[in-house]
Amino acid sequence: MERYLKIAKVNLKFNLFPHIIVVIGLCLISPLIMGLKNLDSLNTAKILDMYISLFGMILLVPLFIPDQDKDIRDLVKSKKESITINYLIRIVEAIVCLIIIVLGFLVFLKKGNCTFDFMQYFYGTISTCIFLGGLGILAYSIVDNIAVGYMIPVLYYILCYGAGKKYLGNFYLFSMMEGNVLDKKYLLVAGALMIIVGISYRRKK
């Protein structure tokens, strides 16, 4: 257990921490670029679907960044723990940080007298985050390029913004702002599967 905690600590310090700072910075500036007080459920969902959902991409996609350095990759391979264990620790740590930040943002909205179902909106937001993050992880694992890992979910986001639910069906990112939280289950399952496939492909590669 101590070795796992050490891996998590190193990952947090050298890989995840800069991305956490970016996400927290986006949270802090959000009141300056949009109203976050006295919102109804529709406007709250709009902020969560179109703004906070990007946090999943920022935090989850960098999963394989440490492996870009050949020396670090060789060092990890020489250790007792498999590379898969390292990936699992990294992704769990990133998801935990994501959950904490999203919860904090939702609490902030509640204190600002925004009207929404807390647990449903938390579930919907995390589902969208996992989907965008999983899409980026899958692309990154195949192409081995962090820029492509970010570009693919960004392009999908733009596609959803332009095409709408008509063409993307259950995998439309912004269903919550249309009053439909149930469709988020498709995003959650698909995102989790893409993370699993991405990690499996990377491990074999």
N, CA, C and O of each residue as an XYZ file, in Angstrom:
820
protein
N       0.820     -1.205      0.000
C       0.000      0.000      0.000
C       0.858      1.261      0.000
O       0.546      2.256     -0.655
N       1.942      1.184      0.752
C       2.842      2.337      0.844
C       3.439      2.678     -0.520
O       3.618      3.850     -0.851
N       3.744      1.650     -1.305
C       4.321      1.867     -2.635
C       3.286      2.528     -3.565
O       3.631      3.386     -4.377
N       2.031      2.121     -3.436
C       0.971      2.714     -4.249
C       0.787      4.190     -3.908
O       0.607      5.027     -4.792
N       0.837      4.496     -2.604
C       0.706      5.882     -2.173
C       1.868      6.730     -2.679
O       1.702      7.908     -2.994
N       3.030      6.123     -2.751
C       4.208      6.837     -3.253
C       4.041      7.152     -4.742
O       4.367      8.249     -5.198
N       3.529      6.173     -5.489
C       3.265      6.395     -6.925
C       2.258      7.528     -7.097
O       2.432      8.403     -7.946
N       1.196      7.503     -6.279
C       0.160      8.541     -6.355
C       0.734      9.909     -6.018
O       0.390     10.905     -6.653
N       1.604      9.957     -5.023
C       2.199     11.224     -4.606
C       3.088     11.805     -5.701
O       3.043     13.004     -5.977
N       3.889     10.955     -6.318
C       4.770     11.411     -7.403
C       3.954     11.889     -8.596
O       4.269     12.913     -9.203
N       2.900     11.140     -8.930
C       2.046     11.526    -10.051
C       1.351     12.858     -9.781
O       1.247     13.706    -10.668
N       0.881     13.032     -8.553
C       0.198     14.275     -8.185
C       1.148     15.471     -8.302
O       0.771     16.531     -8.801
N       2.353     15.288     -7.845
C       3.317     16.391     -7.812
C       3.838     16.763     -9.194
O       3.931     17.946     -9.522
N       4.178     15.767    -10.004
C       4.883     16.051    -11.256
C       4.003     15.988    -12.508
O       4.399     16.486    -13.562
N       2.828     15.390    -12.407
C       1.995     15.253    -13.596
C       0.643     15.935    -13.444
O       0.256     16.740    -14.291
N      -0.074     15.621    -12.377
C      -1.451     16.076    -12.237
C      -1.578     17.497    -11.704
O      -2.504     18.218    -12.074
N      -0.667     17.897    -10.850
C      -0.785     19.187    -10.161
C      -0.951     20.384    -11.104
O      -1.828     21.213    -10.861
N      -0.142     20.513    -12.176
C      -0.329     21.669    -13.075
C      -1.720     21.721    -13.694
O      -2.267     22.803    -13.904
N      -2.288     20.564    -13.986
C      -3.624     20.528    -14.588
C      -4.709     20.862    -13.564
O      -5.737     21.445    -13.907
N      -4.472     20.492    -12.314
C      -5.391     20.879    -11.243
C      -5.407     22.395    -11.091
O      -6.465     22.998    -10.911
N      -4.226     23.006    -11.164
C      -4.123     24.464    -11.057
C      -4.899     25.142    -12.183
O      -5.579     26.143    -11.956
N      -4.797     24.595    -13.400
C      -5.530     25.160    -14.540
C      -7.034     25.104    -14.290
O      -7.745     26.084    -14.514
N      -7.510     23.951    -13.826
C      -8.955     23.774    -13.584
C      -9.438     24.697    -12.464
O     -10.492     25.321    -12.583
N      -8.671     24.782    -11.385
C      -9.050     25.678    -10.292
C      -9.058     27.126    -10.777
O      -9.930     27.907    -10.398
N      -8.081     27.482    -11.620
C      -8.049     28.826    -12.192
C      -9.293     29.121    -13.008
O      -9.838     30.223    -12.942
N      -9.747     28.130    -13.786
C     -10.966     28.302    -14.584
C     -12.198     28.465    -13.681
O     -13.120     29.214    -14.002
N     -12.195     27.758    -12.558
C     -13.291     27.919    -11.592
C     -13.297     29.329    -10.998
O     -14.352     29.943    -10.833
N     -12.105     29.827    -10.681
C     -12.000     31.135    -10.034
C     -12.401     32.281    -10.959
O     -12.971     33.277    -10.513
N     -12.100     32.133    -12.250
C     -12.433     33.226    -13.177
C     -13.863     33.111    -13.723
O     -14.369     34.041    -14.352
N     -14.507     31.967    -13.477
C     -15.850     31.763    -14.033
C     -16.862     32.837    -13.600
O     -17.694     33.233    -14.416
N     -16.825     33.327    -12.335
C     -17.787     34.380    -11.980
C     -17.550     35.677    -12.753
O     -18.452     36.508    -12.861
N     -16.345     35.856    -13.291
C     -16.028     37.076    -14.022
C     -16.536     37.041    -15.458
O     -16.730     38.086    -16.079
N     -16.752     35.829    -15.987
C     -17.144     35.720    -17.397
C     -18.587     35.243    -17.574
O     -19.110     35.232    -18.688
N     -19.225     34.850    -16.468
C     -20.632     34.427    -16.561
C     -21.298     34.597    -15.199
O     -20.635     34.541    -14.164
N     -22.589     34.802    -15.207
C     -23.315     34.922    -13.955
C     -23.498     33.581    -13.284
O     -23.888     32.608    -13.931
N     -23.219     33.517    -11.985
C     -23.325     32.252    -11.254
C     -24.244     32.362    -10.044
O     -24.159     31.547     -9.125
N     -25.113     33.352    -10.037
C     -26.019     33.524     -8.907
C     -27.468     33.569     -9.387
O     -27.777     34.105    -10.451
N     -28.344     32.988     -8.566
C     -29.791     33.010     -8.805
C     -30.175     32.437    -10.173
O     -31.081     32.941    -10.837
N     -29.472     31.377    -10.582
C     -29.759     30.750    -11.875
C     -30.867     29.708    -11.723
O     -30.979     29.054    -10.687
N     -31.679     29.563    -12.764
C     -32.649     28.478    -12.765
C     -31.952     27.196    -13.225
O     -30.767     27.215    -13.558
N     -32.684     26.095    -13.242
C     -32.072     24.803    -13.556
C     -31.517     24.754    -14.981
O     -30.490     24.122    -15.223
N     -32.188     25.415    -15.920
C     -31.751     25.400    -17.311
C     -30.412     26.113    -17.494
O     -29.513     25.592    -18.154
N     -30.283     27.296    -16.913
C     -29.040     28.054    -17.044
C     -27.898     27.423    -16.258
O     -26.737     27.512    -16.656
N     -28.233     26.788    -15.147
C     -27.207     26.051    -14.389
C     -26.684     24.884    -15.215
O     -25.476     24.654    -15.277
N     -27.597     24.143    -15.851
C     -27.208     23.011    -16.689
C     -26.353     23.476    -17.867
O     -25.427     22.777    -18.279
N     -26.656     24.632    -18.398
C     -25.894     25.167    -19.522
C     -24.441     25.400    -19.132
O     -23.530     25.076    -19.894
N     -24.223     25.964    -17.942
C     -22.856     26.202    -17.465
C     -22.125     24.883    -17.232
O     -20.953     24.746    -17.583
N     -22.813     23.922    -16.643
C     -22.190     22.630    -16.341
C     -21.879     21.845    -17.608
O     -20.801     21.262    -17.730
N     -22.809     21.828    -18.544
C     -22.628     21.075    -19.787
C     -21.570     21.690    -20.699
O     -20.798     20.966    -21.328
N     -21.530     23.005    -20.774
C     -20.693     23.666    -21.772
C     -19.368     24.191    -21.218
O     -18.462     24.518    -21.984
N     -19.252     24.273    -19.898
C     -18.028     24.834    -19.302
C     -17.321     23.826    -18.402
O     -16.161     23.483    -18.629
N     -18.024     23.362    -17.391
C     -17.402     22.458    -16.415
C     -17.067     21.108    -17.041
O     -16.133     20.442    -16.594
N     -17.806     20.692    -18.059
C     -17.539     19.399    -18.704
C     -16.135     19.329    -19.291
O     -15.578     18.240    -19.434
N     -15.559     20.478    -19.632
C     -14.203     20.515    -20.201
C     -13.143     20.119    -19.178
O     -12.022     19.772    -19.550
N     -13.489     20.170    -17.895
C     -12.528     19.818    -16.854
C     -12.088     18.353    -16.960
O     -10.949     18.013    -16.642
N     -13.002     17.498    -17.409
C     -12.658     16.083    -17.565
C     -11.549     15.897    -18.580
O     -10.644     15.086    -18.384
N     -11.622     16.643    -19.655
C     -10.599     16.580    -20.685
C      -9.253     17.063    -20.141
O      -8.214     16.455    -20.399
N      -9.286     18.158    -19.390
C      -8.044     18.748    -18.868
C      -7.364     17.816    -17.879
O      -6.140     17.688    -17.892
N      -8.140     17.163    -17.024
C      -7.561     16.347    -15.956
C      -7.248     14.908    -16.361
O      -6.279     14.330    -15.868
N      -8.051     14.320    -17.249
C      -7.894     12.892    -17.551
C      -6.970     12.606    -18.723
O      -6.237     11.617    -18.705
N      -6.995     13.456    -19.738
C      -6.216     13.177    -20.956
C      -4.714     13.039    -20.701
O      -4.080     12.210    -21.354
N      -4.109     13.806    -19.785
C      -2.651     13.704    -19.582
C      -2.185     12.418    -18.909
O      -1.086     12.380    -18.358
N      -2.992     11.375    -18.943
C      -2.685     10.119    -18.250
C      -1.325      9.543    -18.626
O      -0.625      8.998    -17.773
N      -0.946      9.661    -19.898
C       0.276      9.005    -20.372
C       1.466      9.962    -20.527
O       2.503      9.568    -21.060
N       1.331     11.197    -20.075
C       2.402     12.175    -20.257
C       3.745     11.708    -19.682
O       4.767     11.878    -20.346
N       3.786     11.121    -18.464
C       5.095     10.688    -17.942
C       5.804      9.684    -18.852
O       7.034      9.616    -18.854
N       5.046      8.909    -19.621
C       5.638      7.885    -20.479
C       6.295      8.467    -21.730
O       6.982      7.754    -22.462
N       6.084      9.760    -21.976
C       6.713     10.382    -23.138
C       8.232     10.420    -22.980
O       8.970     10.413    -23.965
N       8.686     10.460    -21.731
C      10.120     10.451    -21.429
C      10.597      9.003    -21.367
O      10.133      8.233    -20.525
N      11.515      8.628    -22.250
C      11.979      7.239    -22.331
C      12.628      6.783    -21.025
O      12.467      5.631    -20.623
N      13.363      7.682    -20.360
C      14.025      7.314    -19.108
C      12.997      6.975    -18.026
O      13.166      6.020    -17.268
N      11.938      7.770    -17.971
C      10.883      7.504    -16.985
C      10.169      6.209    -17.331
O       9.840      5.420    -16.445
N       9.929      5.988    -18.619
C       9.252      4.772    -19.055
C      10.076      3.537    -18.684
O       9.527      2.545    -18.206
N      11.372      3.597    -18.901
C      12.245      2.472    -18.563
C      12.308      2.259    -17.052
O      12.376      1.125    -16.578
N      12.283      3.367    -16.297
C      12.315      3.264    -14.841
C      11.056      2.583    -14.320
O      11.125      1.722    -13.443
N       9.900      2.976    -14.867
C       8.621      2.372    -14.445
C       8.614      0.879    -14.753
O       8.148      0.076    -13.945
N       9.130      0.510    -15.920
C       9.163     -0.901    -16.315
C      10.053     -1.735    -15.397
O       9.832     -2.933    -15.221
N      11.059     -1.089    -14.817
C      11.997     -1.822    -13.966
C      11.456     -2.065    -12.559
O      12.016     -2.861    -11.807
N      10.383     -1.389    -12.207
C       9.831     -1.514    -10.870
C       8.974     -2.772    -10.735
O       8.602     -3.406    -11.722
N       8.677     -3.109     -9.486
C       7.892     -4.305     -9.189
C       6.469     -4.171     -9.709
O       5.912     -5.118    -10.265
N       5.875     -2.977     -9.526
C       4.502     -2.754     -9.969
C       4.449     -2.673    -11.490
O       5.326     -2.075    -12.114
N       3.430     -3.268    -12.083
C       3.284     -3.232    -13.534
C       2.877     -1.836    -13.991
O       2.412     -1.023    -13.193
N       3.057     -1.566    -15.278
C       2.676     -0.280    -15.841
C       1.163     -0.081    -15.723
O       0.686      1.048    -15.608
N       0.410     -1.193    -15.752
C      -1.044     -1.100    -15.610
C      -1.426     -0.540    -14.250
O      -2.341      0.278    -14.152
N      -0.735     -0.972    -13.199
C      -0.991     -0.454    -11.858
C      -0.737      1.047    -11.827
O      -1.504      1.794    -11.220
N       0.326      1.489    -12.471
C       0.625      2.918    -12.530
C      -0.497      3.687    -13.221
O      -0.916      4.749    -12.762
N      -0.975      3.129    -14.337
C      -2.069      3.788    -15.059
C      -3.328      3.868    -14.209
O      -3.997      4.901    -14.177
N      -3.651      2.776    -13.520
C      -4.858      2.738    -12.698
C      -4.778      3.742    -11.546
O      -5.760      4.413    -11.228
N      -3.613      3.837    -10.931
C      -3.426      4.805     -9.840
C      -3.585      6.223    -10.375
O      -4.225      7.064     -9.743
N      -3.001      6.484    -11.539
C      -3.094      7.821    -12.130
C      -4.536      8.188    -12.464
O      -4.980      9.296    -12.165
N      -5.269      7.262    -13.084
C      -6.627      7.594    -13.520
C      -7.561      7.738    -12.324
O      -8.426      8.614    -12.323
N      -7.402      6.891    -11.302
C      -8.228      7.012    -10.095
C      -7.953      8.345     -9.412
O      -8.878      9.021     -8.961
N      -6.696      8.715     -9.338
C      -6.326      9.980     -8.707
C      -6.930     11.164     -9.470
O      -7.439     12.106     -8.863
N      -6.870     11.110    -10.794
C      -7.427     12.183    -11.617
C      -8.941     12.278    -11.452
O      -9.492     13.376    -11.365
N      -9.615     11.122    -11.409
C     -11.077     11.111    -11.261
C     -11.488     11.629     -9.880
O     -12.473     12.358     -9.756
N     -10.739     11.256     -8.852
C     -11.030     11.749     -7.499
C     -10.896     13.274     -7.449
O     -11.741     13.958     -6.871
N      -9.831     13.801     -8.056
C      -9.646     15.259     -8.102
C     -10.787     15.924     -8.868
O     -11.285     16.977     -8.470
N     -11.191     15.296     -9.968
C     -12.297     15.817    -10.766
C     -13.583     15.867     -9.941
O     -14.297     16.869     -9.960
N     -13.872     14.798     -9.227
C     -15.081     14.730     -8.402
C     -15.070     15.827     -7.335
O     -16.079     16.498     -7.115
N     -13.930     16.002     -6.679
C     -13.822     17.023     -5.622
C     -14.062     18.420     -6.183
O     -14.776     19.223     -5.583
N     -13.458     18.707     -7.341
C     -13.597     20.040     -7.938
C     -15.027     20.291     -8.402
O     -15.567     21.375     -8.185
N     -15.645     19.297     -9.038
C     -17.032     19.449     -9.491
C     -17.972     19.637     -8.297
O     -18.860     20.488     -8.334
N     -17.779     18.849     -7.248
C     -18.589     19.000     -6.041
C     -18.441     20.409     -5.465
O     -19.423     21.041     -5.077
N     -17.198     20.888     -5.416
C     -16.947     22.229     -4.897
C     -17.656     23.295     -5.713
O     -18.208     24.248     -5.162
N     -17.637     23.130     -7.039
C     -18.295     24.107     -7.912
C     -19.804     24.082     -7.716
O     -20.449     25.130     -7.696
N     -20.366     22.891     -7.573
C     -21.808     22.768     -7.357
C     -22.225     23.372     -6.016
O     -23.279     23.999     -5.913
N     -21.406     23.183     -5.007
C     -21.681     23.794     -3.699
C     -21.671     25.320     -3.828
O     -22.509     26.008     -3.246
N     -20.712     25.833     -4.598
C     -20.638     27.276     -4.841
C     -21.909     27.780     -5.526
O     -22.427     28.842     -5.178
N     -22.409     27.018     -6.498
C     -23.640     27.408     -7.181
C     -24.827     27.399     -6.224
O     -25.670     28.295     -6.265
N     -24.889     26.384     -5.363
C     -25.972     26.314     -4.382
C     -25.938     27.520     -3.449
O     -26.983     28.082     -3.121
N     -24.748     27.915     -3.024
C     -24.619     29.073     -2.137
C     -24.996     30.362     -2.853
O     -25.335     31.363     -2.221
N     -24.931     30.322     -4.190
C     -25.344     31.477     -4.973
C     -26.823     31.448     -5.327
O     -27.272     32.158     -6.227
N     -27.579     30.616     -4.608
C     -29.042     30.513     -4.785
C     -29.452     30.011     -6.177
O     -30.496     30.403     -6.699
N     -28.643     29.160     -6.761
C     -29.013     28.536     -8.034
C     -29.953     27.360     -7.747
O     -29.791     26.646     -6.757
N     -30.921     27.178     -8.618
C     -31.927     26.133     -8.421
C     -31.630     24.932     -9.309
O     -31.686     25.040    -10.534
N     -31.315     23.796     -8.709
C     -31.068     22.570     -9.465
C     -31.019     21.383     -8.514
O     -30.797     21.533     -7.312
N     -31.230     20.204     -9.078
C     -31.126     18.955     -8.310
C     -29.637     18.598     -8.183
O     -28.997     18.245     -9.174
N     -29.100     18.689     -6.990
C     -27.653     18.566     -6.767
C     -27.099     17.240     -7.291
O     -26.141     17.233     -8.064
N     -27.690     16.128     -6.880
C     -27.135     14.822     -7.234
C     -27.293     14.517     -8.727
O     -26.392     13.948     -9.344
N     -28.424     14.892     -9.301
C     -28.623     14.655    -10.729
C     -27.633     15.460    -11.566
O     -27.076     14.948    -12.538
N     -27.420     16.700    -11.194
C     -26.506     17.547    -11.956
C     -25.047     17.135    -11.732
O     -24.208     17.276    -12.622
N     -24.764     16.629    -10.543
C     -23.420     16.097    -10.289
C     -23.172     14.879    -11.175
O     -22.127     14.766    -11.816
N     -24.136     13.981    -11.200
C     -24.041     12.782    -12.030
C     -23.896     13.140    -13.512
O     -23.049     12.584    -14.211
N     -24.723     14.066    -13.981
C     -24.674     14.457    -15.382
C     -23.354     15.110    -15.766
O     -22.811     14.845    -16.838
N     -22.841     15.963    -14.887
C     -21.577     16.660    -15.169
C     -20.405     15.685    -15.183
O     -19.572     15.729    -16.088
N     -20.335     14.812    -14.191
C     -19.247     13.832    -14.136
C     -19.304     12.902    -15.345
O     -18.263     12.537    -15.891
N     -20.493     12.520    -15.765
C     -20.643     11.637    -16.927
C     -20.057     12.284    -18.179
O     -19.337     11.636    -18.939
N     -20.366     13.560    -18.393
C     -19.840     14.268    -19.558
C     -18.326     14.414    -19.463
O     -17.620     14.268    -20.461
N     -17.834     14.701    -18.272
C     -16.382     14.819    -18.054
C     -15.674     13.505    -18.372
O     -14.636     13.496    -19.034
N     -16.240     12.395    -17.898
C     -15.644     11.079    -18.135
C     -15.637     10.750    -19.629
O     -14.678     10.172    -20.139
N     -16.707     11.120    -20.321
C     -16.775     10.844    -21.753
C     -15.701     11.622    -22.522
O     -14.971     11.037    -23.323
N     -15.601     12.914    -22.288
C     -14.602     13.720    -22.995
C     -13.186     13.286    -22.625
O     -12.304     13.222    -23.481
N     -12.975     12.987    -21.332
C     -11.665     12.510    -20.903
C     -11.326     11.161    -21.508
O     -10.198     10.936    -21.947
N     -12.320     10.247    -21.530
C     -12.100      8.919    -22.109
C     -11.809      8.987    -23.593
O     -10.966      8.246    -24.100
N     -12.504      9.874    -24.293
C     -12.263     10.049    -25.727
C     -10.844     10.522    -25.986
O     -10.186     10.061    -26.918
N     -10.378     11.443    -25.156
C      -9.007     11.932    -25.298
C      -7.971     10.878    -24.955
O      -6.943     10.766    -25.623
N      -8.244     10.103    -23.908
C      -7.313      9.029    -23.510
C      -7.190      7.988    -24.612
O      -6.089      7.535    -24.923
N      -8.312      7.611    -25.198
C      -8.289      6.626    -26.279
C      -7.482      7.136    -27.470
O      -6.658      6.409    -28.026
N      -7.721      8.385    -27.859
C      -6.981      8.967    -28.980
C      -5.491      9.062    -28.662
O      -4.652      8.764    -29.513
N      -5.163      9.473    -27.447
C      -3.770      9.616    -27.021
C      -3.056      8.268    -27.028
O      -1.903      8.176    -27.448
N      -3.745      7.216    -26.562
C      -3.116      5.900    -26.484
C      -2.804      5.339    -27.872
O      -1.811      4.634    -28.053
N      -3.650      5.654    -28.842
C      -3.473      5.129    -30.197
C      -2.428      5.924    -30.975
O      -1.551      5.351    -31.623
N      -2.532      7.243    -30.904
C      -1.668      8.108    -31.719
C      -0.359      8.449    -31.008
O       0.627      8.807    -31.652
N      -0.352      8.339    -29.691
C       0.831      8.671    -28.881
C       1.223     10.139    -29.044
O       2.399     10.475    -29.178
N       0.208     11.002    -29.028
C       0.452     12.431    -29.171
C      -0.550     13.176    -28.301
O      -1.759     13.071    -28.510
N      -0.049     13.933    -27.320
C      -0.927     14.615    -26.381
C      -1.781     15.670    -27.073
O      -2.918     15.911    -26.666
N      -1.244     16.300    -28.115
C      -2.005     17.318    -28.845
C      -3.248     16.709    -29.493
O      -4.327     17.302    -29.464
N      -3.087     15.522    -30.075
C      -4.222     14.825    -30.680
C      -5.198     14.381    -29.586
O      -6.413     14.399    -29.781
N      -4.653     13.986    -28.441
C      -5.488     13.577    -27.319
C      -6.429     14.685    -26.872
O      -7.557     14.413    -26.460
N      -5.980     15.920    -26.948
C      -6.846     17.057    -26.618
C      -7.731     17.444    -27.800
O      -8.882     17.839    -27.617
N      -7.194     17.330    -29.002
C      -7.902     17.818    -30.185
C      -9.181     17.029    -30.467
O     -10.203     17.616    -30.822
N      -9.131     15.700    -30.311
C     -10.290     14.864    -30.639
C     -11.505     15.213    -29.783
O     -12.579     15.436    -30.343
N     -11.391     15.273    -28.441
C     -12.572     15.664    -27.663
C     -13.017     17.097    -27.927
O     -14.210     17.392    -27.849
N     -12.082     17.995    -28.239
C     -12.460     19.371    -28.578
C     -13.284     19.383    -29.861
O     -14.287     20.091    -29.954
N     -12.860     18.598    -30.850
C     -13.609     18.510    -32.105
C     -14.998     17.914    -31.877
O     -15.974     18.350    -32.489
N     -15.082     16.923    -30.999
C     -16.390     16.327    -30.689
C     -17.284     17.352    -29.997
O     -18.479     17.438    -30.278
N     -16.698     18.121    -29.098
C     -17.427     19.185    -28.409
C     -17.995     20.177    -29.425
O     -19.164     20.556    -29.346
N     -17.163     20.591    -30.375
C     -17.595     21.531    -31.416
C     -18.685     20.905    -32.284
O     -19.638     21.576    -32.678
N     -18.535     19.614    -32.576
C     -19.535     18.902    -33.371
C     -20.888     18.899    -32.660
O     -21.924     19.113    -33.289
N     -20.878     18.658    -31.360
C     -22.124     18.679    -30.583
C     -22.735     20.074    -30.592
O     -23.952     20.225    -30.694
N     -21.900     21.075    -30.487
C     -22.381     22.456    -30.463
C     -23.026     22.833    -31.793
O     -24.006     23.576    -31.829
N     -22.463     22.310    -32.892
C     -22.975     22.661    -34.211
C     -24.078     21.751    -34.716
O     -25.063     22.219    -35.288
N     -23.915     20.445    -34.505
C     -24.851     19.476    -35.076
C     -26.086     19.251    -34.211
O     -27.190     19.054    -34.719
N     -25.881     19.282    -32.906
C     -27.008     19.067    -32.009
C     -27.375     17.600    -31.846
O     -26.721     16.716    -32.400
N     -28.428     17.354    -31.081
C     -28.836     15.999    -30.725
C     -29.324     15.197    -31.924
O     -29.281     13.967    -31.903
N     -29.788     15.877    -32.969
C     -30.367     15.206    -34.130
C     -29.413     14.180    -34.726
O     -29.847     13.102    -35.134
N     -28.126     14.494    -34.784
C     -27.156     13.614    -35.429
C     -26.374     12.749    -34.435
O     -25.836     11.708    -34.815
N     -26.306     13.166    -33.176
C     -25.490     12.444    -32.197
C     -26.311     11.601    -31.228
O     -25.755     10.788    -30.490
N     -27.615     11.787    -31.226
C     -28.503     10.947    -30.433
C     -28.162     10.916    -28.956
O     -28.044     11.958    -28.312
N     -28.006      9.713    -28.426
C     -27.745      9.538    -26.999
C     -26.374     10.020    -26.569
O     -26.108     10.150    -25.374
N     -25.505     10.286    -27.522
C     -24.148     10.713    -27.199
C     -23.963     12.221    -27.389
O     -22.846     12.714    -27.544
N     -25.072     12.926    -27.371
C     -25.051     14.387    -27.410
C     -24.606     14.906    -26.039
O     -25.167     14.520    -25.013
N     -23.609     15.771    -26.024
C     -23.003     16.206    -24.770
C     -23.909     17.096    -23.927
O     -23.813     17.086    -22.700
N     -24.781     17.858    -24.563
C     -25.491     18.916    -23.863
C     -26.946     18.566    -23.548
O     -27.805     19.447    -23.523
N     -27.220     17.294    -23.311
C     -28.602     16.867    -23.069
C     -29.162     17.425    -21.760
O     -30.371     17.622    -21.636
N     -28.288     17.678    -20.787
C     -28.760     18.145    -19.481
C     -29.393     19.532    -19.588
O     -30.358     19.836    -18.886
N     -28.844     20.372    -20.471
C     -29.413     21.711    -20.620
C     -30.721     21.687    -21.412
O     -31.386     22.711    -21.569
N     -31.078     20.490    -21.911
C     -32.383     20.306    -22.545
C     -33.354     19.601    -21.603
O     -34.458     19.220    -21.991
N     -32.913     19.436    -20.354
C     -33.771     18.826    -19.347
C     -33.708     17.317    -19.290
O     -34.535     16.692    -18.627
N     -32.739     16.711    -19.975
C     -32.630     15.255    -20.015
C     -31.317     14.795    -19.378
O     -30.248     14.918    -19.976
N     -31.413     14.270    -18.167
C     -30.227     13.766    -17.468
C     -30.030     12.272    -17.728
O     -28.919     11.760    -17.596
N     -31.104     11.574    -18.097
C     -31.047     10.122    -18.264
C     -30.053      9.704    -19.350
O     -29.384      8.679    -19.214
N     -29.953     10.486    -20.424
C     -29.047     10.125    -21.514
C     -27.579     10.179    -21.107
O     -26.714      9.670    -21.820
N     -27.300     10.789    -19.975
C     -25.910     10.883    -19.518
C     -25.312      9.503    -19.229
O     -24.092      9.341    -19.209
N     -26.179      8.510    -19.005
C     -25.673      7.166    -18.720
C     -24.906      6.613    -19.913
O     -23.953      5.854    -19.738
N     -25.310      6.983    -21.124
C     -24.603      6.524    -22.318
C     -23.201      7.139    -22.376
O     -22.237      6.477    -22.760
N     -23.107      8.398    -21.993
C     -21.801      9.061    -21.974
C     -20.894      8.442    -20.915
O     -19.703      8.237    -21.149
N     -21.467      8.147    -19.743
C     -20.675      7.577    -18.653
C     -20.124      6.210    -19.032
O     -18.936      5.941    -18.850
N     -20.986      5.349    -19.558
C     -20.563      4.000    -19.940
C     -19.543      4.054    -21.080
O     -18.520      3.371    -21.036
N     -19.826      4.862    -22.092
C     -18.910      4.972    -23.226
C     -17.565      5.542    -22.784
O     -16.517      5.083    -23.237
N     -17.592      6.536    -21.906
C     -16.353      7.127    -21.411
C     -15.520      6.120    -20.635
O     -14.307      6.030    -20.826
N     -16.178      5.357    -19.750
C     -15.466      4.338    -18.970
C     -14.857      3.275    -19.885
O     -13.722      2.847    -19.673
N     -15.607      2.849    -20.900
C     -15.097      1.845    -21.843
C     -13.891      2.380    -22.620
O     -12.924      1.651    -22.840
N     -13.945      3.639    -23.033
C     -12.821      4.216    -23.772
C     -11.577      4.328    -22.901
O     -10.459      4.154    -23.387
N     -11.764      4.618    -21.618
C     -10.625      4.663    -20.698
C     -10.004      3.271    -20.566
O      -8.782      3.127    -20.611
N     -10.843      2.251    -20.404
C     -10.359      0.875    -20.272
C      -9.622      0.432    -21.532
O      -8.532     -0.136    -21.453
N     -10.224      0.694    -22.697
C      -9.592      0.311    -23.966
C      -8.293      1.082    -24.167
O      -7.295      0.518    -24.613
N      -8.306      2.371    -23.839
C      -7.112      3.189    -23.995
C      -5.950      2.696    -23.141
O      -4.816      2.613    -23.613
N      -6.236      2.371    -21.891
C      -5.200      1.856    -20.989
C      -4.712      0.491    -21.455
O      -3.511      0.221    -21.436
N      -5.641     -0.377    -21.876
C      -5.259     -1.717    -22.344
C      -4.379     -1.635    -23.591
O      -3.377     -2.343    -23.697
N      -4.751     -0.783    -24.518
C      -3.977     -0.630    -25.749
C      -2.586     -0.070    -25.452
O      -1.588     -0.514    -26.020
N      -2.542      0.903    -24.561
C      -1.259      1.523    -24.191
C      -0.340      0.514    -23.504
O       0.866      0.487    -23.747
N      -0.937     -0.319    -22.637
C      -0.133     -1.318    -21.914
C       0.505     -2.299    -22.890
O       1.689     -2.617    -22.771
N      -0.278     -2.780    -23.857
C       0.263     -3.725    -24.842
C       1.297     -3.054    -25.745
O       2.292     -3.656    -26.147
N       1.023     -1.784    -26.046
C       1.923     -1.036    -26.920
C       3.256     -0.795    -26.263
O       4.136     -0.178    -26.862
